């Protein structure tokens, strides 16, 4: 008679033992796999960190020829004090020692000696630009701004110019087109803001507001467009005009002539955005109140409080807030043209 021994007595591997062995092999394999994967990831991270260090070192040792105005911001805060200005000159220039041989963007700002224009000039300087500017009658303020720009490391020239004189504007624009050599940013800030009640309306007052607020910016843009078109900035040259949100469908009583001139300026922005593309971007900032008038009805605290009741943010803006919007359009908004950016605390909505 044959007898059959139980499986465990045959000296082989039972199914349970085979299963445990297979599980152990899988666990060992997974541990090894994830260990190797961790080492590979760490090696890649170290390699990328080393590559980034080398790139940063190369940038510091050998700057690229492309100039980004934003990257240049704040790097030139210790320029030597400028020499005393010669008050007898109409056009004055301050050039710090650090300016020689550098490749900084150049901007021209009209009406920059005070208020919003001054804030724009300083913001552009902080963003790495050299700045030229015009002024009308505020010679002392212009000299003060020039010194401040020079002390910030900015190559600065400034000029007395009456924008109400179209002939003078034409001559200035042609002369600058021939002598500047480089222009990357043109800011149309200067403006005249005068009430024009219908019972006091005069042709001369209307004509003056149109020439200063619309015709002068057009002449300057046309004559300086070739220089702007040669800009090497990312996005090309830039024109930014200071419009007014009230001249875009929110008219105010007794300001018809002013509103018409600013509406013409907005249409200039849109027209030139097409004509000067792709080499030059043309945009506008349309403030509400970012600096109260120093005289007249809106200099009165009660009138100001009445206006602010219709501003959702509940306050007036500041020249610096408008300046930051201008600089963004001029230097950073490289795929934006023909736009009007309202900076009004939400006043447009009410």
C-alpha positions in Angstrom: 0.0 0.0 0.0 1.3 3.4 -0.9 1.4 6.2 1.6 1.5 9.9 0.8 3.4 12.2 3.2 1.9 15.6 4.1 3.3 18.5 2.0 5.4 19.9 4.9 7.3 16.7 5.2 8.6 16.8 1.6 11.4 19.4 2.2 9.9 21.8 -0.5 8.5 25.4 -0.2 4.9 25.8 0.8 2.6 28.3 -1.0 2.7 30.5 2.1 6.4 30.6 2.1 6.5 31.4 -1.6 4.1 34.3 -1.1 6.1 35.8 1.8 9.3 35.5 -0.3 7.7 37.3 -3.2 6.3 40.1 -1.0 9.8 40.5 0.5 11.3 40.8 -2.9 8.8 43.4 -3.9 9.4 45.4 -0.8 13.2 45.3 -1.3 12.7 46.4 -4.9 10.5 49.3 -4.0 12.9 50.5 -1.3 15.8 50.4 -3.7 13.8 52.1 -6.5 12.6 55.0 -4.3 16.1 55.3 -2.8 17.6 55.7 -6.3 14.8 58.1 -7.3 15.5 60.3 -4.3 19.2 60.4 -5.1 18.5 61.4 -8.7 16.1 64.2 -7.6 18.6 65.5 -5.1 21.3 65.5 -7.8 19.1 67.3 -10.2 18.2 70.0 -7.6 21.9 70.5 -6.8 22.7 70.8 -10.5 19.9 73.4 -11.1 21.0 75.4 -8.1 24.6 75.4 -9.4 23.4 76.5 -12.9 21.4 79.3 -11.4 24.5 80.4 -9.4 26.6 80.4 -12.5 24.0 82.4 -14.5 23.8 85.0 -11.7 27.5 85.2 -11.6 27.7 85.7 -15.4 25.1 88.4 -15.3 27.0 90.3 -12.7 30.3 89.9 -14.5 29.0 90.6 -18.0 25.6 92.5 -18.3 23.6 91.8 -21.4 23.0 94.5 -24.0 19.3 94.4 -23.4 18.2 97.0 -20.9 15.2 96.4 -18.6 14.3 99.7 -16.9 12.7 97.8 -14.0 15.8 95.7 -13.4 17.9 98.9 -13.2 15.6 100.5 -10.5 17.4 101.6 -7.3 20.9 100.7 -8.4 22.2 104.3 -8.7 21.1 106.1 -5.5 24.5 107.6 -4.6 25.5 109.9 -7.5 27.8 112.8 -6.7 26.0 116.1 -5.9 25.5 118.3 -9.1 27.2 121.6 -9.5 25.3 124.8 -9.1 23.0 125.6 -11.9 23.5 128.5 -14.2 20.2 130.5 -13.9 20.8 132.3 -17.1 20.4 129.3 -19.4 17.1 128.3 -20.8 18.2 124.6 -21.2 20.2 123.2 -18.4 21.9 119.8 -17.9 23.0 117.8 -15.0 25.1 114.7 -15.7 26.5 112.6 -12.7 29.9 111.0 -13.1 28.3 107.6 -13.2 26.3 108.5 -16.4 29.3 108.2 -18.7 29.1 105.3 -21.1 26.0 103.6 -19.6 23.1 102.4 -21.6 20.1 103.6 -19.7 16.6 104.3 -21.2 15.9 108.0 -21.8 12.5 109.7 -21.1 11.1 113.1 -21.8 8.4 114.4 -19.6 6.5 117.7 -20.3 5.5 119.9 -17.4 7.5 118.0 -14.8 8.6 120.6 -12.4 5.6 120.2 -10.0 2.8 118.0 -8.8 2.0 114.9 -11.0 4.7 115.6 -13.5 7.4 115.8 -10.8 6.2 112.4 -9.4 6.4 110.9 -12.8 10.0 112.1 -13.4 11.1 110.8 -10.1 9.4 107.4 -10.6 11.0 107.0 -14.0 14.4 107.8 -12.5 13.8 105.2 -9.8 13.0 102.8 -12.6 16.4 103.3 -14.1 15.7 106.0 -16.7 17.6 109.2 -17.5 15.1 112.0 -17.7 14.7 115.2 -19.7 11.8 117.5 -18.8 10.1 120.7 -19.7 8.6 123.4 -17.5 6.7 126.6 -18.2 7.1 129.1 -15.4 8.3 127.3 -12.3 12.0 127.7 -12.7 12.9 127.2 -9.1 10.9 124.0 -8.9 12.6 122.8 -12.1 16.0 123.4 -10.7 15.0 121.6 -7.5 13.8 118.6 -9.4 16.9 118.5 -11.6 19.1 118.4 -8.5 17.0 115.6 -7.0 17.2 113.6 -10.2 21.0 114.0 -10.4 21.5 113.0 -6.8 19.5 109.8 -7.7 22.1 109.0 -10.4 20.0 110.4 -13.3 21.4 112.2 -16.3 19.0 115.1 -16.6 18.3 118.0 -19.0 15.5 120.5 -18.6 14.0 123.2 -20.8 11.7 126.1 -20.5 8.8 125.7 -23.0 5.4 127.3 -23.5 3.2 124.6 -24.9 0.6 127.2 -25.9 3.1 128.4 -28.5 2.7 125.9 -31.3 5.7 127.3 -33.2 7.9 127.0 -30.1 6.7 123.4 -29.6 7.5 122.6 -33.3 11.0 124.1 -33.0 11.7 122.4 -29.7 10.6 119.0 -31.1 12.7 119.3 -34.2 15.8 120.4 -32.3 15.4 117.5 -29.8 14.9 115.0 -32.6 18.3 116.1 -34.0 20.3 116.3 -30.8 18.9 113.7 -28.4 20.4 110.6 -30.1 18.1 108.4 -28.1 14.6 108.5 -26.7 12.6 105.6 -25.3 9.7 107.1 -23.4 7.7 110.3 -24.0 5.2 111.4 -21.3 2.6 114.1 -22.2 1.9 115.4 -18.7 1.7 119.2 -19.1 -1.9 120.6 -19.3 -4.0 123.6 -18.7 -7.1 123.2 -16.6 -9.5 126.1 -16.8 -13.2 126.4 -16.4 -15.2 127.7 -19.4 -18.7 128.7 -18.4 -20.7 129.3 -21.6 -21.5 132.9 -20.6 -17.8 133.6 -20.2 -16.5 131.6 -23.1 -13.8 133.1 -25.4 -12.2 131.8 -28.5 -8.7 132.5 -27.2 -9.2 130.5 -24.0 -10.6 127.6 -26.0 -7.8 127.7 -28.5 -5.2 127.8 -25.7 -6.6 124.7 -24.0 -6.7 122.8 -27.3 -3.1 123.7 -28.2 -1.6 122.9 -24.8 -3.7 119.7 -24.1 -3.9 118.2 -27.6 -2.0 119.9 -30.4 1.3 120.2 -28.6 1.4 116.4 -27.6 0.6 115.5 -31.3 3.4 117.7 -32.6 5.9 116.3 -30.1 4.8 112.7 -30.8 5.1 113.2 -34.6 8.5 114.7 -34.5 10.0 112.4 -31.9 8.4 109.2 -33.3 11.5 108.1 -35.3 13.7 108.2 -32.1 11.0 106.3 -30.2 10.8 103.7 -33.0 14.5 103.0 -32.6 14.2 102.2 -28.9 15.8 98.9 -27.8 13.5 98.5 -24.8 11.4 95.4 -24.6 8.1 96.3 -26.2 9.7 99.2 -28.1 9.3 102.9 -27.4 6.4 104.2 -25.4 4.2 107.3 -25.4 1.9 107.9 -22.4 -0.5 110.8 -22.2 -2.3 112.1 -19.1 -6.0 112.2 -20.0 -8.9 112.8 -17.7 -11.7 110.4 -16.8 -14.2 113.2 -16.9 -13.5 113.8 -20.6 -14.5 110.2 -21.4 -18.2 110.3 -20.8 -18.4 111.8 -17.3 -18.5 115.6 -18.2 -18.5 118.3 -15.6 -20.3 121.5 -15.7 -18.5 124.6 -16.9 -15.5 122.7 -18.4 -16.6 122.1 -22.0 -13.4 123.5 -23.6 -11.1 121.5 -21.3 -13.1 118.3 -21.8 -13.1 118.7 -25.6 -9.3 119.2 -25.5 -8.7 116.1 -23.4 -11.1 114.1 -25.5 -9.0 115.1 -28.5 -6.0 113.8 -26.6 -7.6 110.4 -26.1 -8.4 110.1 -29.8 -4.7 111.0 -30.5 -3.7 108.1 -28.3 -5.9 105.7 -30.2 -4.9 107.0 -33.6 -1.1 107.0 -32.9 -1.4 103.5 -31.4 -2.3 102.3 -34.9 0.1 104.5 -36.8 3.2 103.9 -34.8 2.8 100.2 -34.2 4.6 97.9 -33.8 7.7 99.9 -32.9 6.0 102.3 -30.5 3.2 101.7 -27.9 0.8 104.6 -27.2 -1.4 104.6 -24.1 -3.0 107.0 -21.6 -3.7 107.3 -17.9 -7.0 109.0 -17.1 -7.0 110.2 -13.4 -9.9 111.4 -11.4 -8.5 113.6 -8.6 -4.9 112.8 -7.8 -3.9 116.4 -7.0 -6.5 119.0 -6.0 -6.3 122.4 -7.8 -4.4 125.0 -5.9 -6.9 127.7 -6.6 -10.5 128.0 -7.8 -13.7 126.2 -6.7 -12.2 122.7 -6.2 -9.5 124.1 -3.8 -12.3 124.6 -1.3 -12.5 121.8 1.3 -16.3 121.6 1.1 -16.2 121.1 -2.7 -13.5 118.5 -2.2 -15.6 116.6 0.4 -18.6 116.7 -2.0 -16.6 115.2 -4.8 -15.2 112.5 -2.6 -18.6 111.3 -1.6 -18.9 109.9 -5.1 -15.5 108.1 -5.0 -15.9 104.5 -3.9 -12.4 104.4 -2.3 -13.4 107.4 -0.3 -10.3 109.5 -0.9 -8.3 111.5 -3.5 -5.5 109.8 -5.2 -1.9 110.9 -5.0 0.6 112.1 -7.7 2.7 109.0 -6.8 -0.2 106.7 -7.6 -0.7 108.3 -11.0 3.0 108.1 -11.6 3.2 104.4 -10.9 0.4 103.8 -13.4 2.3 105.9 -16.0 5.5 104.0 -15.5 3.8 100.7 -15.7 2.4 101.6 -19.1 5.7 103.1 -20.3 8.0 100.3 -19.2 6.2 97.1 -18.3 3.0 96.9 -20.3 4.9 95.5 -23.4 1.7 94.0 -25.0 -0.6 97.0 -24.4 -1.3 99.8 -26.8 -4.2 102.1 -27.5 -5.5 101.7 -23.9 -6.7 104.4 -21.5 -6.2 103.3 -17.8 -8.4 105.1 -15.4 -6.9 105.9 -12.0 -9.9 107.4 -10.2 -10.6 105.4 -7.1 -13.7 104.0 -8.8 -15.3 107.5 -9.5 -16.1 106.2 -13.1 -18.7 103.8 -11.5 -20.8 106.4 -9.7 
